[in-house]
Amino acid sequence: MLLHGWPLDSSIWSEVVRHLADGGLHVLCPDLPGFGSSPPVDAGRATVEAYADDVAAFLQHFGDRRVALAGHSFGGYVALAFAERHPDLLAGLGLVSSRTIADSEAARKGRHETIDKVRTQGSRALLPDLARKLLAPSAPQPLVDRATRILERTRPEGIIAGLAAMAARPNRTEVLESYLGPVLVVHGREDQLIPEREAASPKASRAVVREILPAAGHMPMWEDPHATAQAILRWARAAFEG
């Protein structure tokens, strides 16, 4: 299962999913509550833990199966909460352009300032800066335009709920360090939102696939879909065949 980041939707994975289907994987890419085609989350439940519980509830539709779960950015925070709250459902844990640490006070303040802007200006309050920061500085304009289109259609209530959840999340470094299953880390060296130095570095003694992509920013599934898919494929096979 691949979880999208904030404030995006499941469509970000489309190219990667095509590669993974060729590798024989069955891939689930849900829209998290408040994003894409999913109904909005209750504002009082805007925590990464609540999103993780919603993912677990979604999985019940597919029977008693474990899942290799990877999340992009905000989706990675949800995946870490899922690992903490639903370890019996997890076959592998992956972070794509994400991190384990909590927000600094400055970052938390910035998220709440953005909430205020979105409340008054709507989704377009995120443009054009976020669309460009999602990608490497050298990314072609069509990718910036693609990001812009997603941001424009994301509902303000979903944006606000996600911001509140990220601001409140705890440090989950210990969750990753104590996880004994296969771990995936994919990160772009040109990431403008989460710098490479903040990417997780799991212990080498475990089954770890760690891929740092030199020309990618915060959207490696767009900027290098083949390498991203190959890393996911190696990790998923370790999760289910190891």
Buried (B, 14 or more C-beta within 10 A) or exposed (E): BBBBBBBBBBBBBEBBBEBBEEBEBEBBBBBBBBBBEBEBBEEEBBBBBBBBBBBBEBBEEEEEEBBBBBBBBBBBBBBBBBBBBBBEBBBBBBBBBBBBEBBEEEEBEBBEEBBEEBEEEBBEBBBEEBBBBBBBEEBEEEBBEBBBEBBEEBBBBBBBBBBBBBBBBBEBBEBBBEBEBBBBBBBBBBBBBBEEEBBBEBEEEEBBBBBBBEBBBBBBBBBBBEBBBBBBBBBBBBBBEE
